[in-house]
Amino acid sequence: MSARPNEQVAAGHGWRRKQAHDESHDWIRYRRGLCPLCGVIFSFLPAFSAPYTQYSLVARSEALRQQMYLERLVQPNLPDKAMEPRRIRAVFTVFLVGLIAWGVVSLLVAAIREHSD
């Protein structure tokens, strides 16, 4: 349904305000509207105020600026020597444990074969 030239599309439903949580704690005014066709109430928000939020653009940019605050407390330095991982020792340990396990299993198999005869 399209509106006729003299017909009002959205009836004014009053002015509202929501608090802008910035330094001045000012209020953001916005207009409410009522659709005469479907009866839905909607809001005309300013460009800097997103829906379902209470914070103005100034407050949002200030929060982002404070979130990215970085301060150096200690000068960075290089490590002396890497303590872990010790790859060669780990490979040697796995090989040694595998060799011991193979020896134990082969002795058990030999003992079982000897007693079965």
Secondary structure, DSSP 8 states (H G I E B T S, - for coil): ----TTS-SSEEEEEEEEE--STT--EEEEEEEE-TTT--EEEE--TTS-TT----HHHHHHHHHHHT-----S-----S---S--HHHHHHHHHHHHHHHHHHHHHHHHHHHHHH-
